[in-house]
């Protein structure tokens, strides 16, 4: 089965990990700090704190930005469920805005009407690696004194108006994920970038049980002294993982270039296909193509299950990203049963993702195109639907 995404690991990556395994530091050591510095430099942000998953990075960013019980946070339903789940963990309420029909990103036009006196932040998600219109989101946030926290777990290497996602030019914090299907991997892992020193200091505490070993509330009692100054967790990334991240980061420009080459191949090969519409790239965006989401055209929306089944029977692991969060039983049970956003519903009915990852073989790409052509012949070859 050709997966929709997978990691790329080479001998350089393996060597980097082995070197750490032979060193004195395998948990928190110098590689963690090095990875943070290099990732911040790549994105153009002042500060970076790495975590043991994208999910723990999300929770920590929300916590550090002051989101808590009773707060409302506007986000998108077309995302992995962690975006909303971590708000619930803190006692906050996710409020779902509708999405753009072509990108699947949060629609800025749908955000402002959802703002109430309880709204604390907006969390845009750069779906599939296509940047949200951040300038418009930031303008709304500024008018109402709201935080902007970017869920960029799909978007490492992407750019908005020639500025790297992760620079935090338009936001208070940006979250990345290093799961194996993402642009680079540390096995599991994540990061929060920010230009706000206060948020940065809070993130360091949250990651490590709330422990501060440098700046104290009370007088130090000795060299061994430390203080727990906030609620915290063990969200630490290891030096083993950080060494892999450093090695992977060197290859990131090549990974993004390869993903864009694959997207170009699909675009050229499938531009005239009558089954589905291809992803767009808006003038303000440099797409990093974590996903390659296609959207079924009107005559075929009702045949989505059948079409996906055919792909999978041919060994092509297409996937659906995502079921709108408010549709899940857990969310229905806690008060979202009546939520139904027209563009999000339409996007879900149409969308599925084709395989895209740096190590995919040319023959596999040709197979994908061949199966599309076979399905086109199947539906049109005998004179119509």
KACORWO-V913397 format. One record per residue. N is the residue number from 1. RES is the residue in one letter. SS is DSSP state (H for helix, E for strand, C for the rest). OMEGA is omega in whole degrees, -180 to 180 (* if undefined). D_CENTER is the distance of its C-alpha to the mean C-alpha in Angstrom with 2 decimals. Layout:
# KACORWO-V913397
n = <N/N>
res = <RES/RES>
ss = <SS/SS>
omega = <OMEGA/OMEGA>
d_center = <D_CENTER/D_CENTER>
This chain:
# KACORWO-V913397
n = <1/2/3/4/5/6/7/8/9/10/11/12/13/14/15/16/17/18/19/20/21/22/23/24/25/26/27/28/29/30/31/32/33/34/35/36/37/38/39/40/41/42/43/44/45/46/47/48/49/50/51/52/53/54/55/56/57/58/59/60/61/62/63/64/65/66/67/68/69/70/71/72/73/74/75/76/77/78/79/80/81/82/83/84/85/86/87/88/89/90/91/92/93/94/95/96/97/98/99/100/101/102/103/104/105/106/107/108/109/110/111/112/113/114/115/116/117/118/119/120/121/122/123/124/125/126/127/128/129/130/131/132/133/134/135/136/137/138/139/140/141/142/143/144/145/146/147/148/149/150/151/152/153/154/155/156/157/158/159/160/161/162/163/164/165/166/167/168/169/170/171/172/173/174/175/176/177/178/179/180/181/182/183/184/185/186/187/188/189/190/191/192/193/194/195/196/197/198/199/200/201/202/203/204/205/206/207/208/209/210/211/212/213/214/215/216/217/218/219/220/221/222/223/224/225/226/227/228/229/230/231/232/233/234/235/236/237/238/239/240/241/242/243/244/245/246/247/248/249/250/251/252/253/254/255/256/257/258/259/260/261/262/263/264/265/266/267/268/269/270/271/272/273/274/275/276/277/278/279/280/281/282/283/284/285/286/287/288/289/290/291/292/293/294/295/296/297/298/299/300/301/302/303/304/305/306/307/308/309/310/311/312/313/314/315/316/317/318/319/320/321/322/323/324/325/326/327/328/329/330/331/332/333/334/335/336/337/338/339/340/341/342/343/344/345/346/347/348/349/350/351/352/353/354/355/356/357/358/359/360/361/362/363/364/365/366/367/368/369/370/371/372/373/374/375/376/377/378/379/380/381/382/383/384/385>
res = <X/X/X/X/X/X/X/X/X/X/X/X/X/X/X/X/X/X/X/X/X/X/X/X/X/X/X/X/X/X/X/X/X/X/X/X/X/X/X/X/X/X/X/X/X/X/X/X/X/X/X/X/X/X/X/X/X/X/X/X/X/X/X/X/X/X/X/X/X/X/X/X/X/X/X/X/X/X/X/X/X/X/X/X/X/X/X/X/X/X/X/X/X/X/X/X/X/X/X/X/X/X/X/X/X/X/X/X/X/X/X/X/X/X/X/X/X/X/X/X/X/X/X/X/X/X/X/X/X/X/X/X/X/X/X/X/X/X/X/X/X/X/X/X/X/X/X/X/X/X/X/X/X/X/X/X/X/X/X/X/X/X/X/X/X/X/X/X/X/X/X/X/X/X/X/X/X/X/X/X/X/X/X/X/X/X/X/X/X/X/X/X/X/X/X/X/X/X/X/X/X/X/X/X/X/X/X/X/X/X/X/X/X/X/X/X/X/X/X/X/X/X/X/X/X/X/X/X/X/X/X/X/X/X/X/X/X/X/X/X/X/X/X/X/X/X/X/X/X/X/X/X/X/X/X/X/X/X/X/X/X/X/X/X/X/X/X/X/X/X/X/X/X/X/X/X/X/X/X/X/X/X/X/X/X/X/X/X/X/X/X/X/X/X/X/X/X/X/X/X/X/X/X/X/X/X/X/X/X/X/X/X/X/X/X/X/X/X/X/X/X/X/X/X/X/X/X/X/X/X/X/X/X/X/X/X/X/X/X/X/X/X/X/X/X/X/X/X/X/X/X/X/X/X/X/X/X/X/X/X/X/X/X/X/X/X/X/X/X/X/X/X/X/X/X/X/X/X/X/X/X/X/X/X/X>
ss = <C/E/C/C/C/C/C/C/C/C/H/H/H/H/H/H/H/H/H/H/H/C/C/C/C/C/C/C/C/H/H/H/H/H/H/H/H/H/H/H/H/H/H/C/C/C/E/E/E/E/E/C/C/H/H/H/H/H/H/H/H/H/H/H/C/C/C/C/C/C/C/E/E/E/E/E/C/C/C/C/C/H/H/H/H/H/H/H/H/C/C/C/E/E/E/E/E/C/E/C/C/C/C/C/C/E/C/H/H/H/C/H/H/H/C/C/C/C/E/E/E/E/E/C/E/C/H/H/H/C/C/C/C/H/H/H/H/H/H/H/H/H/H/H/C/C/E/E/E/E/E/C/C/C/C/C/C/C/E/E/C/C/E/E/C/C/C/C/C/C/C/C/E/E/E/E/E/C/E/C/C/C/C/C/C/C/E/C/C/E/E/E/E/E/C/C/H/H/H/H/H/H/H/H/H/H/H/E/C/C/E/E/C/C/C/C/C/C/C/C/C/C/C/C/C/C/E/E/C/C/C/C/C/E/C/C/C/C/H/H/H/H/H/H/H/H/H/H/H/H/H/H/H/H/H/H/H/H/H/H/H/H/H/H/H/H/H/H/H/H/C/C/C/C/C/E/E/C/C/C/C/C/C/C/E/E/C/C/C/C/C/E/E/E/E/E/C/H/H/H/H/H/H/H/H/H/H/H/H/H/H/H/H/C/C/E/C/C/E/C/C/C/C/C/H/H/H/C/H/H/H/H/H/H/H/H/C/C/C/C/C/H/H/H/H/H/H/H/H/H/E/E/E/E/C/C/C/C/C/C/C/H/H/H/H/H/H/H/H/H/H/H/H/H/H/H/H/H/H/H/C/C/C/C/C>
omega = <174/-178/177/178/176/-179/171/-180/178/-176/178/177/-179/179/-180/180/-180/179/178/179/179/-176/179/-176/174/175/180/-179/-174/-178/178/180/179/179/179/-178/-178/178/177/179/179/-175/-178/178/180/-171/175/173/-179/-174/-177/172/174/179/178/175/177/-179/-178/178/177/-178/-178/179/173/179/-177/-173/177/179/172/-179/-178/179/-177/174/-179/-178/173/-168/-180/180/-180/-178/-176/172/179/179/-178/-180/178/-179/172/175/-170/173/178/-173/172/-176/-177/-178/-172/179/175/-179/-180/-179/-178/-173/-168/-179/-179/-176/176/178/179/-176/-178/-173/170/179/175/178/179/-171/175/-177/176/-177/169/174/-171/-179/179/177/-179/178/178/-179/-179/-179/-176/178/-179/172/170/-180/-178/167/-177/-178/176/-157/174/-179/177/-180/172/-178/176/176/-178/167/-174/177/-178/177/-177/-174/177/180/178/-179/173/174/178/172/-175/-180/-177/-172/169/-177/167/-171/161/179/178/-180/169/175/-179/172/-177/-176/180/176/179/-179/178/179/179/179/-177/-178/-171/172/-178/-174/174/179/-174/-177/-170/172/179/-179/179/-180/180/-178/-177/-168/172/179/169/-171/177/171/-180/-173/167/180/-172/168/-180/174/177/-179/-179/179/175/179/178/-180/179/-178/177/-176/-174/179/178/178/-180/178/180/178/179/175/179/177/179/177/178/-176/-179/-176/-171/-173/-178/-177/-176/-175/-174/174/-177/178/177/171/-175/-174/-179/-167/164/-172/178/169/164/178/170/-176/175/-175/-178/176/-169/-175/-170/-178/-179/-179/-176/-179/-179/-179/179/179/179/177/-176/176/178/176/-180/-173/176/-176/177/177/2/165/178/-173/-176/179/-174/-177/-179/-178/175/-177/-178/170/-178/-174/-177/-180/174/-178/-169/-179/177/178/-180/179/-180/-179/-174/-162/160/-172/176/-180/175/176/-169/-174/180/-177/179/179/178/176/179/177/178/-180/-179/179/175/-179/178/180/175/178/-179/-177/-173/-172/-179/173/176/-178/*>
d_center = <24.08/21.73/18.19/15.36/13.71/15.04/15.48/18.13/20.48/23.75/26.86/25.74/22.82/25.31/27.86/25.61/24.90/28.61/29.73/27.90/29.34/32.73/32.25/33.01/29.41/27.00/25.18/24.81/26.45/26.44/23.58/21.07/22.42/22.56/18.91/18.03/20.52/19.46/15.76/16.98/19.49/17.23/15.08/18.25/17.64/20.47/18.92/16.34/16.35/14.82/14.43/14.96/11.58/8.15/10.05/12.97/11.20/10.14/13.74/15.28/13.85/15.08/18.31/18.91/18.60/21.31/19.77/22.17/24.53/25.36/22.71/20.89/17.34/16.39/13.05/12.23/13.24/11.21/8.09/8.08/11.02/10.02/8.98/12.66/14.30/14.00/15.74/18.43/18.99/20.07/22.26/20.38/20.13/17.10/18.52/16.94/17.38/17.87/15.85/17.04/18.68/17.89/14.23/12.95/11.64/13.30/16.93/18.40/21.76/20.91/19.80/23.10/25.21/23.11/23.80/26.44/28.11/25.72/22.51/20.96/17.59/15.20/11.45/10.05/6.69/6.53/6.96/7.54/7.58/10.29/10.60/11.84/15.51/15.10/18.85/19.70/17.33/18.84/22.30/22.00/20.74/23.66/26.17/25.44/24.63/21.11/18.27/15.06/11.94/8.83/5.48/4.18/1.95/3.29/5.96/8.18/11.58/11.22/13.87/15.08/18.89/19.26/17.34/14.43/11.09/11.50/15.17/14.96/17.74/16.78/15.26/16.34/13.29/9.82/7.44/6.08/6.23/9.31/9.84/12.39/10.70/8.22/10.05/12.00/12.82/14.85/15.37/13.32/12.06/9.91/10.98/11.78/13.47/16.17/19.52/21.14/23.38/23.87/20.21/20.14/23.29/22.06/18.93/21.41/23.53/20.97/19.74/23.40/25.23/25.94/28.40/29.71/32.15/32.85/33.42/35.48/36.56/39.82/42.09/41.14/43.39/43.03/40.88/39.28/38.25/34.76/33.58/31.01/30.06/27.24/25.61/23.40/22.01/21.87/18.23/19.43/18.13/21.20/22.89/22.71/18.93/18.97/21.55/19.41/16.56/19.26/20.58/17.34/16.62/20.01/18.98/15.69/17.66/19.30/16.21/14.80/18.38/18.78/15.79/17.34/20.69/19.68/18.37/21.73/23.63/22.26/22.92/26.44/27.26/26.05/26.66/29.80/28.78/29.82/27.41/24.09/22.51/20.15/16.93/17.91/17.27/18.59/20.95/18.80/15.83/15.33/12.93/11.29/11.14/8.56/10.32/13.81/14.38/18.08/19.87/23.30/26.18/28.51/31.03/28.55/26.27/28.59/28.47/24.77/25.61/28.41/26.51/23.66/26.48/28.22/25.30/24.89/28.66/28.60/26.15/23.01/20.11/18.51/16.06/15.19/11.70/12.39/15.47/15.45/15.05/18.53/20.13/19.72/23.03/21.92/20.73/23.86/25.98/24.84/25.58/23.21/25.63/26.77/23.45/23.09/21.38/22.99/20.34/17.66/20.44/21.41/17.97/17.70/21.30/20.75/17.42/16.90/15.16/17.35/16.97/15.44/15.37/17.63/20.39/21.01/24.74/26.45/28.42/25.40/24.18/27.75/27.79/24.87/26.83/30.01/28.76/27.64/31.14/32.79/31.17/32.23/35.74/35.67/35.06/37.10/39.60/42.10/42.11/39.21/37.19>
